[in-house]
Amino acid sequence: MAIDLGTANTLVYVGGRGIVVSEPSVVASDVGTGEVHAVGADAERMIGRTPATISATRPLRHGVIADFEVTEQMLRYFIRKVLHRRMAHPRLIVCAPSGVTEVEKRAVEEASLAAGARHVHLIEEPIAAAIGAGIAIEEPVGRMVVDVGGGTSEMAVISLGGIVISSSVRVGGYEMDEAITHYLRGVYQLAIGSRTAENIKITAASAIPLPEEETIEVRGRHLITGLPTAIQLHTEEVRDAIRDTLEQTPPELASDIARDGILLAGGGTLIRGFADLVADETGMPVYLAESPLTCVAVGSGEALAHFDKLSASSRQWRATYTPDWRTA
């Protein structure tokens, strides 16, 4: 089994079956007892609508675990949902940002083992994205991948099956949502929820000026009157509220990248004009993965066939012999 454990969404890939689960990384649990009431899509619908005794939260922040216990419960839910056997202990590949620390890697491994996995191997998201996009990463050719997710944006140059150089910025789709929220508060005194901000980003955001700018209606609560209010929001306002910065870091492999182009993956790259912006900023050809939202999960799933041959430098831990990293 392979899991793309993202800040925004979690995708589960099962060998021989493909992607079988794609749900938001949200858990609704009791504040006092910790009892889980809902996970995934059901929990996401509760955000902003729960009583004080129930908290609907995202246990990952910037691609890493922010709440260990809740992440463990979420992983256990997805594993049991897919395998339909309470005592199943699968071998598991989990995607992780290339910029995570050793402690953050260990937290992911421990949470996966505690959730029921027998062995755990971590694969870096740019590698998984390249595999899922059909790139032959084992060749001695430089390939550049830009992966923009909900919590992180990663840029990596890949050659001979490994990352030559990478840069990971803990800014992603959620920071865009927050920028839209702050803009509406400051300019229109309008309070909106996270789901409304995300919908604005999906429907109205653009990285470059559009041939014909558009207008959408946004509903929220006026901060002064407290009454439900609707405003007309222009796409150029959304664009001005979002500022993305991409750093390019190719060494001698720059000629390969200039020839083959930069691969874009992740949901953040679906914003209109994003590919054009990257091409303008880097002066290199740019192309979007066939399925930006799923190529990381697909790539990690394809890596399952080589589970036993994965890098020896990556730790594989047996649940029965693993100490608790939190008390080590």
C-alpha positions as CSV (number, residue, x, y, z in Angstrom):
1,M,0.0,0.0,0.0
2,A,1.2,3.5,-0.7
3,I,-0.2,6.7,0.9
4,D,0.2,10.3,-0.3
5,L,-0.2,11.9,3.1
6,G,-0.9,15.5,2.2
7,T,-1.7,18.6,4.2
8,A,-5.0,19.0,2.2
9,N,-5.8,15.5,0.9
10,T,-4.8,11.9,1.5
11,L,-4.7,9.5,-1.4
12,V,-4.3,5.7,-0.9
13,Y,-2.9,3.4,-3.6
14,V,-3.2,-0.4,-3.3
15,G,-1.0,-2.6,-5.5
16,G,-3.0,-4.1,-8.3
17,R,-6.0,-1.8,-7.7
18,G,-4.7,1.7,-8.1
19,I,-6.0,4.7,-6.2
20,V,-8.9,3.5,-4.0
21,V,-9.2,6.5,-1.6
22,S,-8.9,10.2,-2.1
23,E,-10.3,12.2,0.8
24,P,-9.5,15.4,2.8
25,S,-6.9,15.1,5.6
26,V,-9.4,16.1,8.3
27,V,-10.4,14.4,11.5
28,A,-13.4,15.3,13.7
29,S,-12.9,14.2,17.3
30,D,-14.2,14.8,20.8
31,V,-12.3,17.5,22.6
32,G,-12.5,15.8,26.0
33,T,-12.1,12.1,25.2
34,G,-10.3,12.2,21.9
35,E,-12.9,9.8,20.4
36,V,-13.0,10.1,16.6
37,H,-16.4,11.0,15.1
38,A,-15.5,11.3,11.5
39,V,-12.6,11.2,9.1
40,G,-12.0,12.5,5.6
41,A,-14.9,14.0,3.6
42,D,-17.4,13.5,6.4
43,A,-15.1,15.4,8.8
44,E,-14.4,18.2,6.3
45,R,-18.1,19.0,6.2
46,M,-18.0,19.6,9.9
47,I,-15.4,22.3,9.8
48,G,-16.9,25.5,11.2
49,R,-20.1,23.7,12.0
50,T,-19.3,21.6,15.1
51,P,-20.4,22.2,18.7
52,A,-17.8,23.2,21.3
53,T,-17.2,19.5,22.3
54,I,-16.2,18.4,18.8
55,S,-13.1,19.7,17.0
56,A,-12.6,19.2,13.2
57,T,-8.9,19.7,12.5
58,R,-6.2,19.0,9.9
59,P,-3.5,17.0,11.7
60,L,-0.8,17.9,9.2
61,R,0.7,21.3,8.7
62,H,3.1,22.2,5.9
63,G,3.4,18.6,4.9
64,V,4.4,17.3,8.3
65,I,2.6,15.9,11.4
66,A,1.3,18.6,13.7
67,D,-0.8,16.3,15.8
68,F,0.7,12.8,16.2
69,E,-2.3,11.0,17.8
70,V,-4.8,12.4,15.4
71,T,-2.6,11.5,12.4
72,E,-2.3,8.0,13.7
73,Q,-6.1,7.6,14.0
74,M,-6.5,9.0,10.5
75,L,-4.0,6.6,9.0
76,R,-5.6,3.7,10.8
77,Y,-9.0,4.7,9.4
78,F,-7.8,4.8,5.8
79,I,-5.9,1.5,6.2
80,R,-8.9,-0.4,7.6
81,K,-11.2,1.2,5.0
82,V,-9.1,-0.1,2.2
83,L,-8.2,-3.5,3.4
84,H,-11.4,-4.4,5.2
85,R,-9.5,-6.5,7.7
86,R,-9.1,-5.3,11.3
87,M,-5.8,-7.2,11.8
88,A,-4.2,-6.3,8.4
89,H,-0.6,-5.2,8.6
90,P,0.5,-3.9,5.2
91,R,3.9,-2.9,3.9
92,L,3.6,0.8,3.4
93,I,5.2,3.5,1.3
94,V,4.4,7.1,2.5
95,C,5.2,10.3,0.6
96,A,7.1,13.0,2.5
97,P,8.3,16.5,1.4
98,S,12.0,16.5,0.5
99,G,12.8,19.2,3.1
100,V,11.5,17.4,6.2
101,T,13.9,16.9,9.1
102,E,14.9,13.5,10.5
103,V,12.6,14.0,13.5
104,E,9.7,14.8,11.1
105,K,10.5,11.6,9.1
106,R,10.5,9.6,12.2
107,A,7.2,10.9,13.3
108,V,5.6,9.8,10.0
109,E,7.2,6.3,10.3
110,E,6.0,6.0,13.9
111,A,2.5,7.1,13.2
112,S,2.2,4.7,10.2
113,L,3.5,1.8,12.3
114,A,1.2,2.6,15.2
115,A,-1.7,2.7,12.7
116,G,-1.0,-0.9,11.8
117,A,1.7,-1.0,9.0
118,R,4.2,-3.8,9.1
119,H,7.1,-2.0,7.4
120,V,7.3,1.7,6.4
121,H,9.4,3.3,3.7
122,L,9.3,7.0,3.0
123,I,9.6,8.3,-0.6
124,E,10.3,12.0,-1.4
125,E,7.3,13.7,-3.2
126,P,9.3,15.1,-6.1
127,I,10.6,11.5,-6.9
128,A,7.1,10.1,-6.6
129,A,5.7,12.9,-8.8
130,A,8.3,12.2,-11.5
131,I,7.6,8.4,-11.5
132,G,3.8,9.1,-11.6
133,A,4.3,11.4,-14.6
134,G,6.1,8.7,-16.5
135,I,9.6,10.2,-16.3
136,A,12.5,7.7,-16.5
137,I,14.3,9.0,-13.3
138,E,17.0,6.4,-13.5
139,E,18.6,8.0,-16.5
140,P,21.7,10.2,-16.1
141,V,19.7,13.2,-17.2
142,G,18.6,16.2,-15.2
143,R,14.9,16.6,-14.7
144,M,13.3,19.4,-12.7
145,V,10.0,18.9,-10.8
146,V,7.9,21.6,-9.1
147,D,5.3,20.2,-6.8
148,V,2.9,22.7,-5.2
149,G,0.7,21.2,-2.6
150,G,-1.6,22.4,0.2
151,G,1.2,23.0,2.7
152,T,4.5,23.0,0.8
153,S,6.0,24.0,-2.5
154,E,9.0,21.9,-3.6
155,M,11.5,22.3,-6.4
156,A,13.9,19.4,-7.1
157,V,16.4,18.4,-9.8
158,I,16.4,14.6,-10.3
159,S,19.1,12.5,-12.0
160,L,20.1,8.8,-11.7
161,G,17.1,8.0,-9.5
162,G,17.9,10.5,-6.8
163,I,17.5,14.2,-5.9
164,V,20.6,16.2,-6.9
165,I,19.4,19.5,-5.4
166,S,16.1,20.6,-3.9
167,S,14.4,23.5,-2.3
168,S,11.3,23.1,-0.1
169,V,9.2,26.1,0.9
170,R,6.5,25.7,3.5
171,V,4.1,27.8,1.5
172,G,1.3,26.2,-0.5
173,G,-2.4,26.3,-1.3
174,Y,-3.5,27.0,2.2
175,E,-1.4,30.2,2.4
176,M,-3.2,31.3,-0.8
177,D,-6.5,30.7,1.0
178,E,-5.4,32.7,4.0
179,A,-4.2,35.5,1.7
180,I,-7.7,35.7,0.2
181,T,-9.3,35.6,3.6
182,H,-7.1,38.5,4.9
183,Y,-7.7,40.5,1.8
184,L,-11.5,40.3,2.1
185,R,-11.3,41.2,5.8
186,G,-9.1,44.2,5.2
187,V,-10.8,45.6,2.1
188,Y,-14.5,44.6,2.4
189,Q,-14.7,43.9,6.2
190,L,-16.1,40.5,5.2
191,A,-15.4,37.3,7.2
192,I,-15.4,34.0,5.2
193,G,-14.7,30.4,6.0
194,S,-11.8,28.3,4.8
195,R,-14.0,26.4,2.3
196,T,-15.2,29.6,0.8
197,A,-11.7,30.9,0.4
198,E,-10.6,27.7,-1.3
199,N,-13.6,27.9,-3.7
200,I,-12.6,31.5,-4.6
201,K,-9.0,30.3,-5.3
202,I,-10.3,27.4,-7.5
203,T,-12.8,29.5,-9.5
204,A,-11.3,33.0,-9.7
205,A,-7.5,32.8,-9.0
206,S,-5.0,33.3,-11.8
207,A,-1.2,33.7,-11.8
208,I,-1.1,36.1,-14.7
209,P,-3.7,38.6,-16.1
210,L,-6.6,37.0,-17.9
211,P,-7.7,38.1,-21.4
212,E,-11.1,38.9,-19.9
213,E,-11.2,39.5,-16.2
214,E,-14.2,38.0,-14.4
215,T,-16.3,38.8,-11.4
216,I,-17.8,36.3,-8.8
217,E,-20.2,36.8,-6.0
218,V,-18.8,36.0,-2.5
219,R,-21.0,35.6,0.6
220,G,-19.9,36.0,4.1
221,R,-20.5,37.9,7.4
222,H,-19.9,41.6,7.7
223,L,-17.4,42.3,10.5
224,I,-19.2,45.5,11.6
225,T,-22.9,44.8,11.2
226,G,-22.6,41.0,11.8
227,L,-25.1,40.5,9.0
228,P,-24.8,38.1,6.0
229,T,-23.3,40.1,3.1
230,A,-22.6,39.5,-0.5
231,I,-20.0,41.3,-2.6
232,Q,-18.7,41.2,-6.2
233,L,-15.1,40.1,-6.3
234,H,-12.9,40.7,-9.4
235,T,-10.3,38.1,-10.5
236,E,-7.6,40.7,-10.6
237,E,-8.2,41.3,-6.9
238,V,-7.7,37.6,-6.1
239,R,-4.5,37.6,-8.2
240,D,-3.1,40.6,-6.3
241,A,-3.9,38.9,-3.0
242,I,-1.8,35.9,-3.9
243,R,2.0,36.2,-4.4
244,D,3.9,33.1,-5.4
245,T,7.7,33.0,-5.5
246,L,9.6,30.2,-7.2
247,E,13.3,29.9,-6.9
248,Q,15.2,28.1,-9.7
249,T,18.3,26.1,-8.7
250,P,19.7,24.0,-11.6
251,P,23.5,23.4,-11.7
252,E,25.3,21.8,-14.7
253,L,22.1,20.0,-15.4
254,A,20.5,23.2,-16.5
255,S,21.0,22.3,-20.2
256,D,19.0,19.1,-19.7
257,I,16.2,21.0,-17.9
258,A,16.2,23.7,-20.6
259,R,15.8,20.9,-23.2
260,D,13.2,18.7,-21.5
261,G,11.4,21.3,-19.5
262,I,10.0,21.6,-15.9
263,L,7.4,19.2,-14.7
264,L,4.6,20.8,-12.7
265,A,2.6,18.7,-10.2
266,G,0.3,19.2,-7.2
267,G,-3.1,20.9,-7.0
268,G,-1.5,24.4,-6.6
269,T,-0.3,24.3,-10.2
270,L,-3.8,24.1,-11.5
271,I,-4.3,27.8,-10.9
272,R,-4.9,29.5,-14.3
273,G,-1.8,30.8,-15.8
274,F,0.6,29.1,-13.3
275,A,2.5,27.3,-16.0
276,D,2.9,30.5,-18.1
277,L,4.2,32.3,-15.0
278,V,6.8,29.7,-14.3
279,A,7.9,29.7,-18.0
280,D,8.2,33.5,-17.9
281,E,10.2,33.5,-14.7
282,T,12.6,30.7,-15.6
283,G,12.8,31.1,-19.4
284,M,12.4,27.3,-19.7
285,P,9.7,25.1,-21.2
286,V,7.1,24.0,-18.7
287,Y,4.5,21.3,-18.9
288,L,1.8,20.1,-16.5
289,A,1.6,16.4,-15.3
290,E,-1.2,14.5,-16.9
291,S,-2.9,14.3,-13.5
292,P,-1.3,16.8,-11.1
293,L,-3.5,15.8,-8.2
294,T,-2.8,12.1,-8.3
295,C,0.7,11.7,-9.9
296,V,2.4,11.6,-6.5
297,A,0.2,8.8,-5.3
298,V,0.5,6.9,-8.5
299,G,4.3,7.2,-8.5
300,S,4.6,6.0,-4.9
301,G,2.2,3.2,-5.8
302,E,4.4,2.2,-8.8
303,A,7.4,2.1,-6.4
304,L,5.7,-0.7,-4.4
305,A,7.0,-3.2,-7.0
306,H,10.5,-2.3,-5.8
307,F,9.8,-2.1,-2.1
308,D,12.6,-4.6,-1.2
309,K,15.1,-2.8,-3.4
310,L,14.5,0.7,-2.0
311,S,17.5,2.6,-0.7
312,A,19.1,1.0,2.3
313,S,19.7,4.4,3.8
314,S,16.0,4.8,4.3
315,R,15.0,3.2,7.6
316,Q,12.5,0.3,7.7
317,W,11.2,-0.4,11.1
318,R,9.4,-3.4,12.6
319,A,6.5,-2.4,14.9
320,T,7.5,-4.9,17.5
321,Y,11.0,-3.4,17.9
322,T,10.4,0.4,17.5
323,P,10.7,2.7,20.5
324,D,8.5,5.7,20.9
325,W,10.3,8.7,19.3
326,R,8.4,11.1,21.6
327,T,10.1,9.7,24.7
328,A,13.4,8.7,23.2
